[in-house]
Amino acid sequence: MKKPIRENIFPEKTFIFQSEEQPMSIKLKVISLTAFSCILLLGALMANIFYQEKIVSAQVDQELDALMLSNTKNVVQNVGSQLEALNDVLQSEVKNGLKVSWDVLNRKGNVTLSDLETANWNAVNQYTKETTKVNIPKMMVGGEWLGQNRSLSVSSPFVDKTKRLVGGTTTIFQRINERGDMLRVCTNVEQLDNSRAIGTYIPAINPDDSENPVVKTLMAGQTFNGRAYVVNAWYLTTYEPIYDTNRQIIGALYFGIMQEKTEALRKGISNIVLGKNGYLYVLDRDGNYIISKNKQQDGENVWDSKDSDGNYYIQSIIKNALKLKPGEVAYERYRMTDTAETDAKMKVAAITYFEPWDWIVGAGAYEDDFKEAKFKMQSSITKMVTWGGIIGGIVAVMILLVAVIVSDKITSPIIQLTQAADEISRGNLSRKIDITSKDETGQLAAAFKRMQSSLVILMQRAQKQKK
């Protein structure tokens, strides 16, 4: 019986299949490459999501900012258009009211100054409230003195009849002196004490030493149309000079409607809401609230109000608004603390100036109120990134498991061949190689088997030759 062939057929050389450095195995290389590829792919995906989020966020910021500016601009422009339309209607009513006043006055008779009788007046400057004693001729209408009726319960036939016909306020003025101070001698304009405002006068020179536009216009023989201060409030007015038979200006006839009586407009403006906390408001040039949010600050002076950074933002708003042309809109940005919050937030105000009424109209809104869409988008992106990371991690683990299985199928035949080659090099030519795959490793195993068979034949021949 023949012994298994175990002689070393390569006595002069010994093949070493493993180096002393123990290099990385193919299996480990495949797994490492797969893991690196997964990490690289997942990192690239997450980086792209973050990059795109920044781009989209910047675009959304721009779009929302443009939307906020557009909305506030449209609001103040719409209010400006309403004011123009209302002003036209009221000015038309004022002009018609003056025509009715002239008609009632002319039916009563001519306006003249008495050559024989005078009247003493305690003339009160309607601005400074200073009193000056004057003695001037009695003003007559149809030969009848207008009197000095201060009581609203006692009729002043001419002005009260005009009010019954067209509403509004009517006044006959008498010129006091050469410069043109105009004294109210018959009126239905009310004072704060509910009396007629006779005895008050419009000075030719205002307290700031400027010429009073009403008196200046009248003394030039022209009609004044527009906004004017009357006793204690602003009115939409018209004034025309009254002449004597010598064409000398002896007084003026006035008709006006109180500007503050536009309640529908005031209510509409004070109730407008922009975003969640924004609102519309109206200021005068001195920083007084004419119309405030929900009427809570009407009449309050906010000239010295500061924003969260210490800037006088109301003064800046008024200064910039007074530079605007009709229909123009400017923007003011400042930081404010909302009543319900503690942190200061950016606020933007679109402002316009309505010159006929000397109104600064502003629409203020918090930027955050218009950026809820951005916050929702960022929240969605955060969720997407989180779930992307989770799903990516799961997929990476699954890929690694597949890589382990595949690498095992690739390396197992190679390991088997390596062990077989080692045993054959030691003389064990009977080592069985059990590899049946049809891929490259299977082809390598088949070639190895053929080599093994050839070695066995060579070994047998060598043994026969020794015998």
C-alpha positions as CSV (number, residue, x, y, z in Angstrom):
1,M,0.0,0.0,0.0
2,K,1.3,3.4,-1.1
3,K,1.9,6.1,1.4
4,P,0.4,9.6,0.8
5,I,2.7,11.8,-1.0
6,R,4.0,14.3,1.5
7,E,7.6,14.9,0.4
8,N,8.6,18.5,-0.1
9,I,8.9,18.9,-3.8
10,F,10.5,22.3,-3.3
11,P,13.3,21.5,-0.9
12,E,15.4,24.5,-1.8
13,K,12.7,27.1,-1.4
14,T,10.0,27.7,1.1
15,F,7.0,29.9,0.1
16,I,5.7,32.3,2.7
17,F,2.1,33.5,2.1
18,Q,1.8,35.8,5.0
19,S,4.2,38.7,5.7
20,E,5.3,39.6,9.1
21,E,3.5,43.0,8.9
22,Q,0.1,41.2,8.7
23,P,-1.4,43.4,5.9
24,M,-5.1,44.2,5.8
25,S,-7.2,41.3,4.5
26,I,-9.3,41.6,1.3
27,K,-12.5,41.1,3.4
28,L,-11.6,44.0,5.6
29,K,-10.6,46.1,2.6
30,V,-14.0,45.5,1.0
31,I,-15.9,46.3,4.2
32,S,-13.8,49.4,4.8
33,L,-14.3,50.6,1.3
34,T,-18.0,50.1,1.5
35,A,-18.2,51.8,4.9
36,F,-16.2,54.7,3.6
37,S,-18.4,55.0,0.5
38,C,-21.5,55.0,2.6
39,I,-20.1,57.7,5.0
40,L,-19.0,59.8,2.0
41,L,-22.3,59.5,0.3
42,L,-24.3,60.2,3.4
43,G,-22.1,63.2,4.3
44,A,-22.4,64.5,0.7
45,L,-26.2,64.2,0.9
46,M,-26.4,65.9,4.3
47,A,-24.0,68.7,3.2
48,N,-26.1,69.3,0.1
49,I,-29.3,69.5,2.2
50,F,-27.7,72.1,4.5
51,Y,-26.3,74.0,1.5
52,Q,-29.6,74.0,-0.2
53,E,-31.3,75.0,3.0
54,K,-29.1,78.1,3.2
55,I,-29.9,79.1,-0.3
56,V,-33.6,78.5,0.1
57,S,-33.6,80.3,3.4
58,A,-31.9,83.4,1.8
59,Q,-34.4,83.3,-1.0
60,V,-37.3,83.0,1.3
61,D,-35.9,85.9,3.4
62,Q,-35.8,88.1,0.3
63,E,-39.2,87.1,-0.8
64,L,-40.8,87.6,2.6
65,D,-39.1,90.9,3.1
66,A,-40.3,92.0,-0.3
67,L,-43.8,90.8,0.6
68,M,-43.8,92.6,3.9
69,L,-42.6,95.9,2.3
70,S,-45.2,95.5,-0.5
71,N,-48.0,94.8,2.0
72,T,-47.2,97.8,4.2
73,K,-46.7,100.0,1.2
74,N,-50.0,99.0,-0.3
75,V,-51.8,99.7,3.0
76,V,-50.5,103.2,3.4
77,Q,-51.0,104.0,-0.3
78,N,-54.6,102.7,0.0
79,V,-55.1,104.9,3.0
80,G,-53.6,107.8,1.2
81,S,-56.0,107.3,-1.7
82,Q,-58.9,107.2,0.7
83,L,-57.7,110.4,2.2
84,E,-57.4,112.1,-1.2
85,A,-60.9,110.9,-2.1
86,L,-62.4,111.9,1.2
87,N,-60.6,115.3,1.1
88,D,-62.0,116.0,-2.3
89,V,-65.5,115.2,-1.1
90,L,-65.2,117.2,2.0
91,Q,-63.6,120.2,0.2
92,S,-66.5,120.0,-2.2
93,E,-68.9,120.1,0.7
94,V,-67.0,123.0,2.2
95,K,-67.2,125.0,-1.0
96,N,-70.9,124.3,-1.3
97,G,-71.4,125.2,2.3
98,L,-69.8,128.6,1.7
99,K,-72.1,129.2,-1.3
100,V,-75.1,128.4,0.9
101,S,-73.6,130.7,3.6
102,W,-73.3,133.6,1.1
103,D,-76.9,133.0,-0.1
104,V,-78.3,133.1,3.4
105,L,-76.2,136.2,4.2
106,N,-77.2,138.0,1.0
107,R,-80.9,137.3,1.6
108,K,-80.5,138.9,5.0
109,G,-78.9,142.0,3.5
110,N,-75.5,143.7,2.9
111,V,-72.7,143.6,5.4
112,T,-71.6,147.0,6.6
113,L,-69.8,148.7,9.4
114,S,-71.8,151.3,11.5
115,D,-70.6,154.9,11.2
116,L,-72.2,155.8,14.5
117,E,-71.9,152.9,17.0
118,T,-68.9,150.9,18.2
119,A,-68.6,147.8,20.4
120,N,-66.1,146.8,23.0
121,W,-64.5,143.4,22.6
122,N,-62.1,141.3,24.7
123,A,-60.3,139.8,21.7
124,V,-58.7,136.5,22.4
125,N,-55.8,135.2,20.3
126,Q,-56.9,131.7,19.3
127,Y,-53.3,130.4,19.5
128,T,-51.8,132.1,22.6
129,K,-55.1,132.8,24.4
130,E,-53.9,136.3,25.1
131,T,-56.6,138.9,25.5
132,T,-56.6,142.4,23.9
133,K,-59.3,145.0,24.5
134,V,-60.5,146.5,21.2
135,N,-63.2,149.0,20.3
136,I,-64.4,148.7,16.7
137,P,-67.5,149.7,14.7
138,K,-70.5,147.4,15.0
139,M,-70.8,145.0,12.1
140,M,-74.3,145.2,10.6
141,V,-76.1,142.7,8.3
142,G,-79.2,144.2,6.6
143,G,-78.9,147.2,8.9
144,E,-79.1,145.0,12.0
145,W,-76.1,144.5,14.4
146,L,-74.9,140.9,14.8
147,G,-74.6,141.4,18.5
148,Q,-72.4,139.5,20.9
149,N,-74.2,136.2,21.4
150,R,-72.0,133.6,23.1
151,S,-74.8,131.2,24.2
152,L,-75.6,128.2,22.0
153,S,-79.1,128.1,23.5
154,V,-79.8,131.5,22.1
155,S,-80.1,131.6,18.3
156,S,-77.8,133.5,16.0
157,P,-80.1,133.5,13.0
158,F,-77.7,133.7,10.1
159,V,-75.1,131.0,11.2
160,D,-77.6,128.7,12.8
161,K,-79.8,128.7,9.7
162,T,-76.8,127.8,7.6
163,K,-76.0,124.9,9.9
164,R,-79.6,123.6,9.7
165,L,-79.3,123.7,5.9
166,V,-75.9,122.1,5.3
167,G,-74.3,121.4,8.7
168,G,-70.7,122.4,9.3
169,T,-69.6,125.6,11.0
170,T,-70.1,129.2,9.8
171,T,-68.5,132.4,10.9
172,I,-68.5,136.1,10.1
173,F,-65.2,137.8,10.8
174,Q,-64.6,141.5,11.3
175,R,-61.2,143.0,10.5
176,I,-59.7,144.5,13.6
177,N,-56.7,146.5,12.3
178,E,-54.6,147.3,9.3
179,R,-52.5,144.2,9.4
180,G,-55.7,142.1,9.2
181,D,-56.4,140.3,12.5
182,M,-59.8,138.7,12.0
183,L,-62.3,138.7,14.9
184,R,-65.2,136.3,15.1
185,V,-68.2,138.4,15.7
186,C,-70.9,135.8,14.8
187,T,-70.3,132.0,14.8
188,N,-71.5,128.6,15.6
189,V,-68.0,127.2,16.2
190,E,-68.0,125.8,19.8
191,Q,-65.4,126.4,22.4
192,L,-64.4,123.8,25.0
193,D,-66.8,125.3,27.5
194,N,-69.7,124.8,25.1
195,S,-70.1,128.4,24.2
196,R,-69.9,130.2,20.9
197,A,-66.3,131.2,20.0
198,I,-67.1,134.9,19.4
199,G,-64.4,137.2,20.5
200,T,-61.6,134.9,19.4
201,Y,-59.5,136.1,16.5
202,I,-57.1,134.8,13.9
203,P,-53.9,136.8,14.2
204,A,-52.1,138.0,11.0
205,I,-48.8,136.8,12.6
206,N,-48.6,133.4,14.1
207,P,-46.8,132.8,17.5
208,D,-43.7,131.6,15.5
209,D,-43.6,135.0,13.7
210,S,-44.7,133.5,10.4
211,E,-47.6,135.0,8.4
212,N,-50.9,133.3,9.0
213,P,-51.8,131.7,5.6
214,V,-55.6,132.4,6.1
215,V,-55.1,136.1,6.9
216,K,-52.4,136.5,4.2
217,T,-54.7,135.0,1.6
218,L,-57.7,137.1,2.6
219,M,-55.8,140.4,2.7
220,A,-54.6,139.6,-0.9
221,G,-58.3,139.5,-1.9
222,Q,-58.2,135.8,-2.5
223,T,-60.2,132.8,-1.3
224,F,-58.4,130.4,1.1
225,N,-59.2,126.7,0.7
226,G,-57.6,124.1,2.9
227,R,-56.9,122.9,6.3
228,A,-56.8,125.5,9.1
229,Y,-56.7,125.7,12.8
230,V,-60.1,127.0,14.1
231,V,-60.2,128.0,17.8
232,N,-59.2,124.6,19.3
233,A,-59.2,122.0,16.4
234,W,-58.3,121.5,12.8
235,Y,-60.9,122.0,10.2
236,L,-61.3,121.7,6.4
237,T,-62.2,125.2,5.5
238,T,-62.8,127.9,3.0
239,Y,-62.6,131.7,3.7
240,E,-63.6,134.6,1.4
241,P,-63.1,138.3,2.1
242,I,-66.1,140.6,2.8
243,Y,-65.9,144.0,1.1
244,D,-67.6,147.3,1.8
245,T,-68.9,149.6,-0.9
246,N,-65.5,151.0,-1.4
247,R,-64.0,147.6,-2.1
248,Q,-62.1,147.6,1.2
249,I,-61.8,144.4,3.1
250,I,-63.7,144.6,6.3
251,G,-64.0,141.0,7.2
252,A,-64.4,137.5,6.0
253,L,-67.0,134.7,5.6
254,Y,-66.0,131.2,6.7
255,F,-67.4,127.7,6.3
256,G,-65.7,124.6,7.6
257,I,-66.0,120.9,8.6
258,M,-64.1,119.6,11.6
259,Q,-61.4,117.2,10.3
260,E,-61.6,115.0,13.3
261,K,-65.3,114.2,12.6
262,T,-64.3,111.7,9.9
263,E,-65.2,108.8,12.3
264,A,-65.7,106.1,9.7
265,L,-62.1,106.7,8.4
266,R,-60.7,106.9,11.9
267,K,-62.3,103.7,13.0
268,G,-61.2,101.9,9.8
269,I,-57.6,103.0,10.2
270,S,-57.3,102.2,13.9
271,N,-58.7,98.7,13.4
272,I,-56.4,97.6,10.5
273,V,-54.1,94.8,11.5
274,L,-50.9,93.9,9.7
275,G,-49.6,90.4,10.3
276,K,-50.3,89.4,13.9
277,N,-49.3,92.5,15.8
278,G,-48.8,95.2,13.2
279,Y,-51.1,98.2,12.8
280,L,-51.8,101.5,11.1
281,Y,-51.5,104.9,12.7
282,V,-51.5,108.6,11.9
283,L,-49.2,111.3,13.5
284,D,-49.0,115.0,13.1
285,R,-45.6,116.8,12.6
286,D,-45.3,117.4,16.3
287,G,-45.4,113.7,17.2
288,N,-49.0,113.6,18.4
289,Y,-51.1,110.5,17.7
290,I,-54.1,111.5,15.6
291,I,-55.1,107.9,15.1
292,S,-53.5,105.1,17.1
293,K,-54.0,101.4,17.4
294,N,-57.5,100.7,18.8
295,K,-57.6,104.5,19.7
296,Q,-55.6,103.7,22.8
297,Q,-53.1,106.5,22.4
298,D,-55.1,109.1,20.5
299,G,-53.9,112.6,21.4
300,E,-50.7,111.3,23.1
301,N,-47.4,112.9,22.2
302,V,-44.8,110.3,21.3
303,W,-42.1,112.7,19.9
304,D,-39.5,111.5,22.4
305,S,-40.2,107.8,22.1
306,K,-37.1,105.6,21.6
307,D,-36.7,102.1,20.2
308,S,-34.8,99.3,21.9
309,D,-31.5,100.7,20.6
310,G,-32.1,104.1,22.0
311,N,-33.0,105.8,18.7
312,Y,-35.7,108.5,18.4
313,Y,-37.6,106.5,15.8
314,I,-40.7,108.7,15.8
315,Q,-38.6,111.8,15.1
316,S,-36.9,110.0,12.3
317,I,-40.3,108.8,10.8
318,I,-41.7,112.4,10.9
319,K,-38.5,113.9,9.4
320,N,-38.4,111.4,6.5
321,A,-42.2,111.6,5.9
322,L,-42.2,115.4,5.5
323,K,-39.7,115.0,2.7
324,L,-42.0,112.8,0.6
325,K,-43.9,113.9,-2.4
326,P,-47.5,113.0,-2.9
327,G,-47.9,109.3,-3.3
328,E,-44.4,108.4,-2.3
329,V,-43.6,105.9,0.4
330,A,-40.5,105.5,2.6
331,Y,-39.5,102.8,5.0
332,E,-38.2,103.0,8.5
333,R,-36.7,100.0,10.4
334,Y,-36.1,99.8,14.1
335,R,-36.1,97.3,17.0
336,M,-39.0,97.2,19.4
337,T,-40.2,95.0,22.2
338,D,-43.7,93.7,21.7
339,T,-45.9,94.0,24.7
340,A,-46.2,90.2,25.0
341,E,-42.5,89.5,24.5
342,T,-39.3,90.4,26.3
343,D,-36.9,90.2,23.4
344,A,-36.6,93.1,21.0
345,K,-37.7,92.4,17.4
346,M,-37.1,94.1,14.1
347,K,-40.0,96.2,13.0
348,V,-40.6,98.0,9.7
349,A,-42.8,101.0,9.0
350,A,-44.0,102.1,5.6
351,I,-44.8,105.9,5.8
352,T,-46.4,108.4,3.6
353,Y,-47.3,112.1,4.0
354,F,-50.7,113.5,3.2
355,E,-50.0,117.2,2.9
356,P,-53.6,118.6,2.7
357,W,-54.2,117.4,6.3
358,D,-50.6,117.4,7.4
359,W,-50.9,113.7,8.3
360,I,-48.1,111.2,8.5
361,V,-49.6,107.8,7.8
362,G,-47.6,104.8,9.0
363,A,-48.1,101.1,8.7
364,G,-45.9,99.2,11.2
365,A,-45.4,95.5,11.3
366,Y,-43.0,93.0,13.0
367,E,-40.8,91.1,10.6
368,D,-41.3,87.9,12.5
369,D,-45.1,88.1,11.8
370,F,-44.3,87.7,8.1
371,K,-41.7,85.0,8.5
372,E,-43.7,82.2,10.0
373,A,-43.5,80.5,6.6
374,K,-39.7,80.6,6.9
375,F,-39.8,79.1,10.4
376,K,-42.1,76.3,9.2
377,M,-39.8,75.7,6.3
378,Q,-36.8,75.5,8.5
379,S,-38.6,73.1,10.9
380,S,-39.5,70.9,7.9
381,I,-35.9,70.9,6.7
382,T,-34.7,70.0,10.2
383,K,-37.1,67.1,10.3
384,M,-36.0,66.1,6.8
385,V,-32.3,66.2,7.8
386,T,-33.1,64.1,11.0
387,W,-35.1,61.5,9.1
388,G,-32.5,61.6,6.3
389,G,-29.8,60.8,8.7
390,I,-31.8,58.0,10.4
391,I,-32.8,56.4,7.1
392,G,-29.3,57.0,5.7
393,G,-27.8,55.3,8.7
394,I,-30.2,52.3,8.4
395,V,-29.3,52.0,4.7
396,A,-25.6,52.3,5.5
397,V,-25.9,49.4,8.0
398,M,-27.8,47.3,5.5
399,I,-25.2,48.0,2.9
400,L,-22.4,47.0,5.3
401,L,-24.2,43.8,6.1
402,V,-24.4,43.0,2.4
403,A,-20.8,43.9,2.0
404,V,-19.8,41.5,4.8
405,I,-21.8,38.7,3.1
406,V,-20.4,39.5,-0.3
407,S,-16.8,39.9,0.9
408,D,-17.2,36.6,2.8
409,K,-18.2,34.8,-0.4
410,I,-15.3,36.5,-2.2
411,T,-12.6,35.8,0.4
412,S,-13.6,32.3,1.6
413,P,-12.5,30.6,-1.6
414,I,-9.3,32.6,-1.6
415,I,-8.6,31.6,2.0
416,Q,-9.3,27.9,1.1
417,L,-6.9,28.1,-1.9
418,T,-4.3,29.8,0.3
419,Q,-4.4,27.0,2.9
420,A,-4.4,24.4,0.2
421,A,-1.3,26.0,-1.5
422,D,0.4,26.1,1.9
423,E,-0.2,22.3,2.5
424,I,0.8,21.4,-1.1
425,S,4.0,23.4,-0.6
426,R,4.7,21.2,2.4
427,G,4.2,18.0,0.4
428,N,0.5,17.3,1.0
429,L,-0.6,16.9,-2.6
430,S,-3.8,15.1,-1.6
431,R,-5.4,18.3,-0.1
432,K,-9.0,18.4,-1.3
433,I,-10.2,21.8,-2.7
434,D,-14.0,22.1,-2.4
435,I,-14.8,25.2,-4.5
436,T,-17.6,24.9,-7.1
437,S,-18.5,28.5,-8.0
438,K,-18.4,29.5,-11.7
439,D,-17.0,33.0,-11.2
440,E,-13.3,34.1,-11.3
441,T,-12.6,32.3,-8.0
442,G,-14.1,29.1,-9.3
443,Q,-11.9,29.4,-12.4
444,L,-8.9,30.0,-10.2
445,A,-9.8,26.9,-8.1
446,A,-10.1,24.8,-11.3
447,A,-6.7,26.0,-12.5
448,F,-5.3,25.2,-9.0
449,K,-6.8,21.7,-9.2
450,R,-5.2,21.1,-12.6
451,M,-1.9,22.3,-11.2
452,Q,-2.3,19.9,-8.2
453,S,-3.0,17.0,-10.5
454,S,0.1,17.9,-12.6
455,L,2.2,18.0,-9.5
456,V,0.9,14.6,-8.4
457,I,1.8,13.1,-11.8
458,L,5.3,14.8,-11.7
459,M,5.8,13.4,-8.2
460,Q,4.8,9.9,-9.3
461,R,7.2,10.0,-12.3
462,A,10.0,11.2,-10.1
463,Q,9.5,8.3,-7.7
464,K,9.5,5.7,-10.5
465,Q,12.7,7.1,-11.8
466,K,14.3,6.6,-8.3
467,K,13.4,3.0,-8.4
